Amino acid sequence: MSEQSPRRESSGIRMGKPFGIPVYVSWTWFIVAAFITYVFGPQMAQRLPELDATAAYAVAFAFAVLLYVSVLLHELAHSVLAKWYGLPVRRITLYLLGGVSEIEKEPPTPGKEFMVAAAGPFLSLGLAALGLAADVYLIDDGGIVEVLLWQLWVSNLIVGVFNLLPGLPLDGGRMLRAGVWKLTSNPGSGTIVAAWGGRALAVLLVAFPIVTALSGGGDVAFENLLWPLVLASFIWLGATQSLRVAKIRARIPRVNARALARRAIPVPAETPLSEALRQATERGAGALVVVDHDGKPLAIVNEAAVQATPEHRRPWVNVASLAKSLEPDMVLAADLEGEPLIDAMRDAPGSEYLLVEGGGEIYGVLATADVNRVFTGV
């Protein structure tokens, strides 16, 4: 099962860097590997009676490894095509329910969104077709290789078809999102439709085995609901997160550097904090910028550090001691807005940014807290 997600940190064992993309295996993979080995061990013993119990479980473990190699290929299809389109890929992580490609930016067009999403399931279906052809025409001895091949092509078929279901966070949901985006010219509308499709799928995954059991006059066994409940929970949570992100992204056009900027006054480094604050209050400013003797900005006085300084100490503390030096990427153009502004802040995380005009003149200071309030509604 795959999805694309924004930047996040995750633990795992680094396995390599195919196509320049770091690949990690989460510790949760060992749980599912043990589960697959436990479940398929007896089946391997039945299909391969010449093996003893230890060998049968070893074959089942080999199936677990090869299955996740297939999942890795599925995720590489997403990631390699994303890189081809110029989208940065942070990593691929294999975990309990499959894999995730951490693609750090949304595709810029619905067509590219569709192709990146479709690459994974179509590769899985291609592997299934190749495995079926090899099973039918090349290997027919009933041995270990054929048994593994049969398990793998069936598994890839299931993965490919399941990921084509039209609901986020599945690949089919991203394909549906791309289609609605194309029709409406609004990616947010596509996300909402595909996310509700994901919620509907989650309900159906649980309802189907219950209705099937009841209509047949039988009882609903909990063990038959366990895996559908796990999958449904994953899909419901992913769809809900997509809806939350859609609401946040709808507010991005309201993020305007000029509109959110705090007026800033320049102060020399040796200025006492109390005097700098007096000047700021007198001039209606909400930020302090430390400058050299030529008026060149050197640092921004940190608001949190100012608030943490007791009032009785402020006459004895100079502003330079509470300021953060300006790195080049902390200086932003005052006319930035929307997605470019968010990208600039994401590339250089910080609490304050200096806004400058085209000629380098100081316009003001943009506080991350003020930008966050646009999204939280506070």
C-alpha distance (Angstrom), angle and dihedral (degrees) to the residues before:
residue distance angle dihedral
M1 . . .
S2 3.75 . .
E3 3.74 142.1 .
Q4 3.76 139.2 166.9
S5 3.73 119.5 -118.6
P6 3.75 143.5 176.1
R7 3.75 125.4 -102.7
R8 3.78 115.6 -55.1
E9 3.78 137.0 150.5
S10 3.79 119.6 -114.9
S11 3.77 135.7 170.9
G12 3.76 121.8 -120.3
I13 3.77 147.7 119.4
R14 3.78 114.3 -78.7
M15 3.81 108.8 -127.7
G16 3.79 102.8 178.1
K17 3.78 145.5 -61.4
P18 3.83 110.7 -99.1
F19 3.82 112.9 -177.3
G20 3.81 87.3 0.1
I21 3.83 92.0 -63.8
P22 3.83 116.6 125.1
V23 3.81 112.2 -128.4
Y24 3.80 121.2 -155.2
V25 3.79 131.6 -175.4
S26 3.80 114.3 -147.1
W27 3.79 119.1 -138.4
T28 3.81 86.7 -117.2
W29 3.81 88.0 71.4
F30 3.80 89.0 71.9
I31 3.80 88.9 58.7
V32 3.80 93.0 55.6
A33 3.83 91.5 40.9
A34 3.80 89.4 55.5
F35 3.81 90.6 45.9
I36 3.82 93.0 50.4
T37 3.81 90.8 47.0
Y38 3.81 91.4 49.8
V39 3.82 94.3 47.1
F40 3.79 98.9 41.2
G41 3.81 97.9 38.5
P42 3.84 94.3 83.1
Q43 3.81 90.7 43.5
M44 3.80 90.5 53.6
A45 3.80 89.3 49.3
Q46 3.83 90.1 53.9
R47 3.79 94.7 46.6
L48 3.82 93.5 41.9
P49 3.83 104.7 38.0
E50 3.79 91.4 169.0
L51 3.82 89.4 70.6
D52 3.77 124.6 84.2
A53 3.81 120.1 -130.5
T54 3.82 94.9 -92.7
A55 3.80 92.8 51.2
A56 3.81 91.8 46.6
Y57 3.80 91.3 54.6
A58 3.80 89.8 45.9
V59 3.81 89.3 55.9
A60 3.81 89.5 48.1
F61 3.82 89.6 52.6
A62 3.80 89.7 49.2
F63 3.80 87.4 54.8
A64 3.82 90.0 52.7
V65 3.81 90.7 52.6
L66 3.81 94.1 45.9
L67 3.80 90.7 47.0
Y68 3.78 90.6 57.1
V69 3.80 90.5 46.1
S70 3.81 84.4 59.1
V71 3.81 89.8 49.5
L72 3.81 89.2 50.6
L73 3.81 90.6 52.6
H74 3.81 88.4 49.4
E75 3.81 90.7 53.9
L76 3.80 92.8 43.2
A77 3.81 88.5 56.8
H78 3.81 89.0 58.3
S79 3.78 94.7 43.2
V80 3.79 100.1 42.9
L81 3.80 91.6 50.9
A82 3.81 90.2 46.2
K83 3.81 89.7 53.3
W84 3.79 88.9 47.7
Y85 3.81 87.5 57.6
G86 3.80 90.6 50.1
L87 3.81 96.9 -104.5
P88 3.82 115.0 141.5
V89 3.81 114.9 -119.1
R90 3.80 114.8 -157.5
R91 3.80 99.7 -171.2
I92 3.80 147.8 -46.5
T93 3.79 117.8 -116.9
L94 3.79 125.1 -166.8
Y95 3.78 111.3 -153.2
L96 3.81 144.9 154.7
L97 3.82 99.1 -56.6
G98 3.79 99.3 33.1
G99 3.78 126.8 -78.4
V100 3.77 143.5 -40.3
S101 3.80 129.4 -149.1
E102 3.80 110.2 -150.1
I103 3.80 101.0 -145.7
E104 3.77 105.9 176.5
K105 3.81 100.2 -154.5
E106 3.77 134.6 41.9
P107 3.81 115.5 -111.6
P108 3.82 107.7 -98.6
T109 3.82 96.2 -130.9
P110 3.81 135.3 36.5
G111 3.79 89.9 -120.5
K112 3.79 92.6 58.3
E113 3.80 90.5 42.9
F114 3.81 89.5 54.6
M115 3.79 94.1 47.5
V116 3.83 95.4 47.5
A117 3.81 90.7 48.3
A118 3.80 94.3 45.1
A119 3.82 95.1 48.1
G120 3.81 94.3 77.0
P121 3.82 102.1 50.1
F122 3.80 92.8 39.7
L123 3.79 90.3 53.1
S124 3.84 88.9 50.4
L125 3.81 89.8 50.4
G126 3.80 89.4 48.1
L127 3.80 90.5 52.9
A128 3.80 89.0 49.0
A129 3.81 90.8 52.2
L130 3.81 92.5 48.5
G131 3.80 91.2 47.4
L132 3.81 92.0 49.1
A133 3.81 91.3 49.5
A134 3.81 91.5 49.3
D135 3.82 90.9 46.3
V136 3.81 92.5 51.3
Y137 3.79 102.4 37.2
L138 3.81 109.1 22.2
I139 3.80 112.8 28.2
D140 3.80 119.5 39.8
D141 3.79 106.1 142.5
G142 3.80 99.2 107.1
G143 3.80 90.3 -125.1
I144 3.79 133.1 131.5
V145 3.81 94.6 -77.9
E146 3.80 93.5 52.8
V147 3.81 93.1 46.5
L148 3.81 91.5 50.7
L149 3.80 91.0 44.9
W150 3.79 91.9 52.0
Q151 3.82 92.2 48.8
L152 3.79 91.4 48.2
W153 3.79 99.1 49.2
V154 3.80 91.6 46.5
S155 3.82 90.3 48.4
N156 3.81 92.4 48.9
L157 3.80 89.3 49.0
I158 3.81 90.5 53.4
V159 3.83 92.4 45.6
G160 3.80 91.9 48.5
V161 3.80 95.6 47.5
F162 3.81 94.6 41.6
N163 3.81 92.3 51.3
L164 3.81 90.1 52.6
L165 3.82 91.4 63.1
P166 3.83 107.5 119.2
G167 3.78 103.6 -112.8
L168 3.79 137.7 89.9
P169 2.97 134.8 -77.4
L170 3.83 87.7 30.6
D171 3.79 121.1 86.9
G172 3.80 90.0 -110.6
G173 3.79 87.7 58.1
R174 3.79 90.6 55.9
M175 3.80 89.2 48.7
L176 3.81 89.2 51.4
R177 3.80 89.4 47.7
A178 3.80 89.7 52.7
G179 3.81 90.9 50.9
V180 3.81 93.7 50.6
W181 3.80 89.8 43.9
K182 3.81 89.4 54.2
L183 3.82 92.6 49.0
T184 3.80 97.1 44.1
S185 3.83 100.9 28.2
N186 3.80 85.0 -132.3
P187 3.83 119.2 108.9
G188 3.80 90.0 -168.5
S189 3.80 91.4 61.0
G190 3.80 89.3 50.3
T191 3.79 91.1 52.6
I192 3.81 93.1 50.1
V193 3.81 93.4 49.5
A194 3.81 93.7 45.9
A195 3.81 92.9 44.9
W196 3.80 92.2 53.3
G197 3.79 86.7 47.3
G198 3.82 87.2 56.4
R199 3.80 91.7 50.8
A200 3.81 90.2 50.3
L201 3.82 89.9 50.6
A202 3.80 90.6 50.9
V203 3.81 91.1 54.1
L204 3.81 92.0 46.5
L205 3.80 92.5 50.2
V206 3.79 90.2 60.5
A207 3.81 97.8 34.0
F208 3.82 96.1 51.1
P209 3.85 98.5 64.7
I210 3.82 90.8 41.3
V211 3.81 93.8 51.3
T212 3.81 91.3 42.9
A213 3.81 92.3 52.9
L214 3.80 94.9 44.7
S215 3.80 94.6 45.6
G216 3.80 89.0 53.6
G217 3.78 91.3 53.2
G218 3.79 93.7 -112.8
D219 3.78 134.2 121.0
V220 3.79 124.8 -96.7
A221 3.80 106.1 -111.6
F222 3.81 114.9 -151.5
E223 3.80 92.6 -140.6
N224 3.81 88.5 60.3
L225 3.80 89.7 53.9
L226 3.80 98.6 45.7
W227 3.80 99.1 84.7
P228 3.85 94.9 39.2
L229 3.81 87.9 51.4
V230 3.80 91.8 51.3
L231 3.81 92.4 49.3
A232 3.79 93.0 42.6
S233 3.81 91.2 51.3
F234 3.80 91.2 50.6
I235 3.80 92.4 49.2
W236 3.83 94.5 43.8
L237 3.80 92.6 50.0
G238 3.81 91.8 45.7
A239 3.80 92.2 49.2
T240 3.80 91.2 47.7
Q241 3.80 90.7 50.7
S242 3.82 89.5 50.4
L243 3.81 90.3 53.7
R244 3.79 90.0 49.8
V245 3.80 91.2 50.2
A246 3.81 90.8 48.1
K247 3.80 90.3 56.0
I248 3.80 90.6 49.4
R249 3.80 93.6 47.0
A250 3.81 90.1 50.7
R251 3.80 87.0 65.4
I252 3.81 95.7 51.5
P253 3.84 94.4 92.0
R254 3.82 87.4 59.7
V255 3.81 91.2 61.8
N256 3.80 105.3 100.4
A257 3.80 121.2 166.1
R258 3.81 95.0 -149.5
A259 3.78 93.9 46.9
L260 3.82 93.3 48.5
A261 3.80 97.9 39.9
R262 3.78 121.7 117.7
R263 3.76 115.8 -136.3
A264 3.80 108.3 -108.7
I265 3.79 131.9 -158.3
P266 3.82 123.6 -154.7
V267 3.81 116.8 -122.1
P268 3.82 131.6 179.1
A269 3.79 116.3 -109.6
E270 3.82 94.5 -111.2
T271 3.83 94.5 54.3
P272 3.84 112.3 122.8
L273 3.77 112.3 -115.1
S274 3.80 93.0 -123.2
E275 3.82 91.2 54.9
A276 3.81 92.4 46.5
L277 3.80 90.8 51.3
R278 3.81 90.5 48.1
Q279 3.80 90.6 53.7
A280 3.81 91.5 46.3
T281 3.81 91.9 51.9
E282 3.79 91.9 46.1
R283 3.82 91.7 52.1
G284 3.82 96.7 38.8
A285 3.80 93.7 -115.2
G286 3.79 126.0 151.7
A287 3.81 100.7 -164.2
L288 3.80 141.3 43.7
V289 3.81 125.2 -140.4
V290 3.80 119.5 -165.8
V291 3.82 111.6 -136.8
D292 3.78 135.4 -177.3
H293 3.79 124.8 -120.9
D294 3.81 90.0 -82.3
G295 3.79 92.4 53.9
K296 3.81 94.4 -106.9
P297 3.84 111.8 148.3
L298 3.80 113.3 -114.6
A299 3.80 106.0 167.2
I300 3.81 146.0 -7.3
V301 3.78 119.2 -119.8
N302 3.79 107.0 -120.9
E303 3.79 112.2 -119.8
A304 3.81 94.1 -150.7
A305 3.83 90.7 52.4
V306 3.82 90.5 50.8
Q307 3.80 92.2 51.3
A308 3.80 90.8 48.0
T309 3.82 91.9 54.8
P310 3.84 111.7 93.3
E311 3.79 113.2 -121.2
H312 3.80 93.8 -120.8
R313 3.83 90.3 58.5
R314 3.77 97.4 48.3
P315 3.83 95.9 89.3
W316 3.83 89.1 56.5
V317 3.82 98.4 46.1
N318 3.79 120.2 78.8
V319 3.79 120.8 -143.3
A320 3.81 94.2 -117.9
S321 3.80 90.9 67.0
L322 3.81 90.2 58.9
A323 3.79 97.2 42.2
K324 3.78 132.3 100.1
S325 3.79 116.1 -138.0
L326 3.77 115.4 -113.5
E327 3.78 114.7 -110.8
P328 3.82 115.0 -162.2
D329 3.81 92.5 -109.1
M330 3.83 90.7 53.9
V331 3.81 89.5 66.1
L332 3.80 111.0 83.9
A333 3.78 134.5 -177.7
A334 3.79 111.6 -101.4
D335 3.81 92.7 -133.2
L336 3.82 95.1 61.1
E337 3.79 116.4 121.4
G338 3.79 142.2 158.5
E339 3.80 120.4 3.9
P340 3.85 96.4 -6.3
L341 3.81 90.1 55.8
I342 3.82 92.6 48.1
D343 3.82 90.5 48.0
A344 3.82 91.5 50.5
M345 3.81 91.1 51.2
R346 3.82 92.0 45.2
D347 3.81 91.2 52.5
A348 3.82 91.3 53.6
P349 3.83 110.0 28.6
G350 3.79 113.0 -156.4
S351 3.80 144.9 132.9
E352 3.82 98.1 -114.0
Y353 3.79 136.2 22.2
L354 3.78 130.0 -164.4
L355 3.81 113.4 -125.2
V356 3.80 116.7 -151.5
E357 3.78 135.8 -177.5
G358 3.79 123.0 -120.6
G359 3.79 91.5 -88.7
G360 3.79 93.6 50.5
E361 3.82 97.0 -100.1
I362 3.80 115.8 146.9
Y363 3.81 111.7 -105.0
G364 3.81 99.7 173.2
V365 3.78 146.0 -75.5
L366 3.78 125.3 -71.4
A367 3.79 113.7 -149.8
T368 3.79 118.7 -153.7
A369 3.80 88.5 -140.9
D370 3.81 90.0 61.5
V371 3.80 91.2 51.4
N372 3.80 91.3 48.5
R373 3.79 90.1 54.2
V374 3.81 89.1 62.0
F375 3.80 88.8 62.3
T376 3.79 99.0 38.0
G377 3.80 94.3 45.6
V378 3.82 90.9 -131.8
